[in-house]
Amino acid sequence: QVQLVESGGGLVQAGGPLRLSCAASRSIFSINAMSWFRQAPGKQRELVATITSGGSVNYADYVKGRFTISKDNAKNTVYLQMNSLKPEDTAVYYCNTNGPLREYWGQGTQVTVSS
């Protein structure tokens, strides 16, 4: 079983930066792709960014140029650096990975961007 724990969320003014972290309970990042999702109230959960085991990255169009996903395999931690935040970025952000039998999700961390 893999436990994922997000941290780093909070209240930030529009235009400001915030860095989210996702810590895994065991070493998996060298073989598993990791993703960040987000979900705003009343909306579907949506994919924000993905980083593969080899380090390739992909982003949703609405965060390209503003967000950066990265990881530290030795620390079992994946990061999401968010810059130039907008009120529409307000959501609960979740860390995710796919195992052989099921997906694993963190508990989520709230990001609130004020205008």
C-alpha angles and dihedrals in degrees: 000000000000122000118202122193123188125202140165101070123133146117117315135168120248111276094027131118131245132177122210124200132201118195121196124210093229141015107287107126094088091064105022132069114233128210141188119218131180136201128195122198111283093008136101120261108261136197115251105174143342134203120192127218087260093052101256113146136206130185139195111253093245093062102038111126093017107058129052126194119203140156144207109211093191091057094040088231134131122196138203114201109198120194133175091023119200130202088249088063088070107121145106108280120214134194116221142183135171121238128191093269107019147358122270123217135186122227093257134242124236119238116189121184117195123206 
